[in-house]
Amino acid sequence: MQAIVHPDGRLVLGGLVFRAALGRGGVTGDKREGDGATPAGQLPLRRAFYRADRVRRPDSTLPVEPIAPTDGWCDDPSSPDYNRMVRLPHEGSSEELWRQDGLYDLIGVLGWNDAPVQRSRGSAIFLHVARPDYAPTEGCIALALGDLERILAAGLTDLLVLPH
């Protein structure tokens, strides 16, 4: 099942409309590492991660696994592990998945720049939990936790992110 993400922050799945936070750099067709933009295009949902000490395992047809305090995601374009999950500490720049703020309590890994990985084309594009005020993300798509759980349970397989 595909959801459509509009640049105004609406995620539409079937007849349901959800509020979403998008990248601080808007939506772009030319994604670059660090630009803060959400990439436009069709983004398959690859798998889901959850923080088992805070949320229950999501209902989903995707592969689902818990994260650990040593899990990270490499955002260093010079690393051979760029745009891949890594164990921390890691020699290259990496984002911690085990966050204190709850934004990564539930993560859907979106298929962006992963088949094949290209240097500096963007990394760690996730579907994750939104801040209470829906503040812009660093390029991800963020939803309320309950909405994220609901769309994963509905069989979401990919997102079509519309350009401006």
Stockholm file with secondary structure:
# STOCKHOLM 1.0

chainA/1-164         MQAIVHPDGRLVLGGLVFRAALGRGGVTGDKREGDGATPAGQLPLRRAFYRADRVRRPDSTLPVEPIAPTDGWCDDPSSPDYNRMVRLPHEGSSEELWRQDGLYDLIGVLGWNDAPVQRSRGSAIFLHVARPDYAPTEGCIALALGDLERILAAGLTDLLVLPH
#=GR chainA/1-164 SS CEEEECTTSEEEETTEEEECBCBTTCEESSCCTTSCCEECEEEEEEEEEECTTTSCCCCCSSCEEECCTTEEEECCTTSTTTTSEEESSCSSCEEESSCSSSTTSEEEEECSSCSSCCTTSCCCCEEEECCTTCCCBSSCEEECHHHHHHHHHTTCCEEEECCC
#=GC SS_cons         CEEEECTTSEEEETTEEEECBCBTTCEESSCCTTSCCEECEEEEEEEEEECTTTSCCCCCSSCEEECCTTEEEECCTTSTTTTSEEESSCSSCEEESSCSSSTTSEEEEECSSCSSCCTTSCCCCEEEECCTTCCCBSSCEEECHHHHHHHHHTTCCEEEECCC
//
